[in-house]
Amino acid sequence: KWGDPITMSSAISLGEALKKNTESKDQEFLISAKVDKVCQKKACWMEIVDGDKKVRVTFKDYGFFVNPKMGGSTVLAQGKFES
């Protein structure tokens, strides 16, 4: 377990979340996705993928870090998209 507790109950794919995000900005999502890459210096970000869709996940105020060896793992990530 990493970060704050997850408060949402139904996870969706990254692709579905990206599609829904275009319909309604500032919405929070619970995403289930595969980790593609992790920052190898500080483990302060990870990239999650769904087919050809890729998103970099950062953590608010460097509030926590991830295991740098978690590439290939499936994770749950709760939050909002920012550009």
N, C-alpha and C positions, 0 to 999 in steps of 0.2 A: 504494500500500500504506500502510495506517495501522495503528498499534497493534502489539500483539504478534503473532507469527506464529500462523496458524490451525493447530491440531493435529488437528482432526477432518476426516473426509474426505467425509461425505455430508450435504449441506444439505437441510433440509426447509422447507416454507412456514411462515410465522408462524402461520397458523391451525392447522396440524398441531402445531406446538410448543406452542401454548397448550392444545390439547386434551390432549396427552401430559403437560403440566406438572400438570394436575389429577389425573392418575393417579399420578404419582411426583414428589414435591417434591424440590427441591435437585438436580435433574438439569441437566446442561449440554447445550446445543443449538448446532448450527450452522444458522443461519437465513439463507435467501435471501429478501430482501424489498425493496420499493421505498421510497425515502426520501420522506417527505411534507414534513417541515419540518426545519430546522436552526437552532439558536440563532444569531441574527444578531449578538449582542454578542461572544461569546467562541468560538463554534462548539464549545461544551462538551457538547452533547447533540444527538440527532437523533430524530425520530419516524419509525418504519417502519410501513407499512400492508400489509394483505392484505384486500381487500374492506372490510368494516365493522370489522375488527379493527385496532387501533392500539396501539402500544407506544412509550414513550419510552425511548431507549437512552442511558444515561450511562456514563462511562468511569471505571474504578476509580482513585481518588486523582488525578483529573484527569491521568491518565497520558499522554493525547494528545488531540488536537482534530481535528475534521473540516473539510473545505472547506465554507464557508458557502454555496457555490453548487451543492452536490451534490443539491439537491431534484430529484426525478424519476429519479435514478439507482438502479440496482439494486445492492445491497450484500450482502456476506456478513458476518454478525455472529455471533460465538461467545461464549457466556456463559450465565449463569443468570438466571432471573426473580426479582425481589425486589419486595415490596410495601411 
